[in-house]
Amino acid sequence: RVAGIPCLIGVIEYESVGGSYDYHAASDCDYYGYTESSWIVLDRRSRPAPWLAKKLTDKDRSRIDGELVRHFED
């Protein structure tokens, strides 16, 4: 739900890279790993809903990112 309105999330791309936890890693991303995703908000008929995407808050974005991580880790 976004702003109380039921919706779907269309995942365009998802990538999760585990960290090496090697003290000689080139960057913090190499050390800890990272997850990247790109997605769009869809209505319940799977059509892009830019009007609903405009209602997204930072909290919504964080929640959706977390749900994607949990989904793809399973």
C-alpha atoms as an extended CHARMM CRD file, in Angstrom:
* protein
*
        74  EXT
         1         1  ARG       CA              0.0000000000        0.0000000000        0.0000000000  PROA      1               0.0000000000
         2         2  VAL       CA              1.0700000000        3.5290000000       -0.7620000000  PROA      2               0.0000000000
         3         3  ALA       CA             -0.8900000000        6.3010000000        0.9500000000  PROA      3               0.0000000000
         4         4  GLY       CA             -3.3960000000        3.6110000000        1.9760000000  PROA      4               0.0000000000
         5         5  ILE       CA             -3.9950000000        2.6140000000       -1.6530000000  PROA      5               0.0000000000
         6         6  PRO       CA             -3.3920000000       -1.0330000000       -2.6450000000  PROA      6               0.0000000000
         7         7  CYS       CA             -0.7660000000       -1.4050000000       -5.3600000000  PROA      7               0.0000000000
         8         8  LEU       CA              1.8710000000       -3.6840000000       -6.8500000000  PROA      8               0.0000000000
         9         9  ILE       CA              5.5970000000       -3.1410000000       -7.2130000000  PROA      9               0.0000000000
        10        10  GLY       CA              7.1870000000       -3.9950000000      -10.5510000000  PROA      10              0.0000000000
        11        11  VAL       CA             10.8090000000       -5.0000000000      -10.0440000000  PROA      11              0.0000000000
        12        12  ILE       CA             12.9690000000       -3.9040000000      -12.9650000000  PROA      12              0.0000000000
        13        13  GLU       CA             16.3280000000       -4.9460000000      -11.5550000000  PROA      13              0.0000000000
        14        14  TYR       CA             17.6160000000       -6.4800000000       -8.3320000000  PROA      14              0.0000000000
        15        15  GLU       CA             21.1950000000       -7.2570000000       -7.3550000000  PROA      15              0.0000000000
        16        16  SER       CA             22.6100000000       -8.3630000000       -4.0160000000  PROA      16              0.0000000000
        17        17  VAL       CA             26.3540000000       -8.8210000000       -3.5330000000  PROA      17              0.0000000000
        18        18  GLY       CA             27.7000000000      -10.3150000000       -0.3280000000  PROA      18              0.0000000000
        19        19  GLY       CA             30.6440000000       -8.7140000000        1.4220000000  PROA      19              0.0000000000
        20        20  SER       CA             34.1010000000      -10.2090000000        1.6510000000  PROA      20              0.0000000000
        21        21  TYR       CA             34.7810000000       -8.8960000000        5.1860000000  PROA      21              0.0000000000
        22        22  ASP       CA             38.4240000000       -8.6910000000        4.1330000000  PROA      22              0.0000000000
        23        23  TYR       CA             40.3190000000       -5.8660000000        5.8490000000  PROA      23              0.0000000000
        24        24  HSD       CA             42.0680000000       -5.1620000000        2.5310000000  PROA      24              0.0000000000
        25        25  ALA       CA             38.8250000000       -4.6550000000        0.5790000000  PROA      25              0.0000000000
        26        26  ALA       CA             38.9340000000       -1.7860000000       -1.9100000000  PROA      26              0.0000000000
        27        27  SER       CA             35.8510000000       -0.0490000000       -0.5010000000  PROA      27              0.0000000000
        28        28  ASP       CA             33.1690000000       -0.3160000000        2.1480000000  PROA      28              0.0000000000
        29        29  CYS       CA             30.8280000000       -1.8130000000       -0.4810000000  PROA      29              0.0000000000
        30        30  ASP       CA             33.3420000000       -4.5860000000       -1.1090000000  PROA      30              0.0000000000
        31        31  TYR       CA             33.7410000000       -5.1320000000        2.6310000000  PROA      31              0.0000000000
        32        32  TYR       CA             30.0670000000       -5.1080000000        3.6820000000  PROA      32              0.0000000000
        33        33  GLY       CA             28.3620000000       -5.9750000000        0.3960000000  PROA      33              0.0000000000
        34        34  TYR       CA             25.4310000000       -4.1340000000       -1.0650000000  PROA      34              0.0000000000
        35        35  THR       CA             21.9510000000       -4.4680000000       -2.5010000000  PROA      35              0.0000000000
        36        36  GLU       CA             20.6020000000       -2.4120000000       -5.3890000000  PROA      36              0.0000000000
        37        37  SER       CA             17.1240000000       -2.4570000000       -6.8530000000  PROA      37              0.0000000000
        38        38  SER       CA             15.0300000000       -0.4760000000       -9.2620000000  PROA      38              0.0000000000
        39        39  TRP       CA             11.2710000000       -0.7410000000       -9.2840000000  PROA      39              0.0000000000
        40        40  ILE       CA              8.0930000000        1.0850000000      -10.2410000000  PROA      40              0.0000000000
        41        41  VAL       CA              4.7060000000        1.4480000000       -8.6150000000  PROA      41              0.0000000000
        42        42  LEU       CA              1.8880000000       -0.3010000000      -10.4580000000  PROA      42              0.0000000000
        43        43  ASP       CA             -1.8500000000       -0.2270000000       -9.9680000000  PROA      43              0.0000000000
        44        44  ARG       CA             -3.6770000000       -3.4630000000       -9.1400000000  PROA      44              0.0000000000
        45        45  ARG       CA             -4.0400000000       -4.2060000000      -12.8660000000  PROA      45              0.0000000000
        46        46  SER       CA             -0.2380000000       -4.1080000000      -13.2980000000  PROA      46              0.0000000000
        47        47  ARG       CA             -0.2520000000       -0.7560000000      -15.1040000000  PROA      47              0.0000000000
        48        48  PRO       CA              2.3200000000        1.9220000000      -14.2330000000  PROA      48              0.0000000000
        49        49  ALA       CA              0.8520000000        4.3550000000      -11.6960000000  PROA      49              0.0000000000
        50        50  PRO       CA              2.9640000000        7.5350000000      -11.7210000000  PROA      50              0.0000000000
        51        51  TRP       CA              0.1880000000        9.3890000000       -9.8820000000  PROA      51              0.0000000000
        52        52  LEU       CA              0.5890000000        6.9320000000       -6.9940000000  PROA      52              0.0000000000
        53        53  ALA       CA              4.4010000000        6.9780000000       -7.1480000000  PROA      53              0.0000000000
        54        54  LYS       CA              4.2340000000       10.7210000000       -6.4510000000  PROA      54              0.0000000000
        55        55  LYS       CA              2.6950000000        9.8750000000       -3.0690000000  PROA      55              0.0000000000
        56        56  LEU       CA              5.6770000000        7.7330000000       -1.9890000000  PROA      56              0.0000000000
        57        57  THR       CA              7.4120000000        8.8880000000        1.1710000000  PROA      57              0.0000000000
        58        58  ASP       CA             10.9640000000        8.0350000000        2.2360000000  PROA      58              0.0000000000
        59        59  LYS       CA              9.4280000000        5.6220000000        4.7270000000  PROA      59              0.0000000000
        60        60  ASP       CA              7.4910000000        3.8920000000        1.9160000000  PROA      60              0.0000000000
        61        61  ARG       CA             10.6470000000        3.5740000000       -0.2090000000  PROA      61              0.0000000000
        62        62  SER       CA             12.5770000000        2.0820000000        2.6900000000  PROA      62              0.0000000000
        63        63  ARG       CA              9.7690000000       -0.3620000000        3.4940000000  PROA      63              0.0000000000
        64        64  ILE       CA              9.4850000000       -1.4940000000       -0.1270000000  PROA      64              0.0000000000
        65        65  ASP       CA             13.2650000000       -1.9420000000       -0.4080000000  PROA      65              0.0000000000
        66        66  GLY       CA             13.1910000000       -4.0600000000        2.7570000000  PROA      66              0.0000000000
        67        67  GLU       CA             10.3250000000       -6.1860000000        1.4520000000  PROA      67              0.0000000000
        68        68  LEU       CA             12.2330000000       -6.8040000000       -1.7850000000  PROA      68              0.0000000000
        69        69  VAL       CA             15.3230000000       -7.9240000000        0.1250000000  PROA      69              0.0000000000
        70        70  ARG       CA             13.2510000000      -10.3370000000        2.2340000000  PROA      70              0.0000000000
        71        71  HSD       CA             11.4710000000      -11.6550000000       -0.8720000000  PROA      71              0.0000000000
        72        72  PHE       CA             14.6150000000      -12.3230000000       -2.8850000000  PROA      72              0.0000000000
        73        73  GLU       CA             16.5620000000      -13.7740000000        0.0660000000  PROA      73              0.0000000000
        74        74  ASP       CA             13.9370000000      -16.5160000000        0.4870000000  PROA      74              0.0000000000
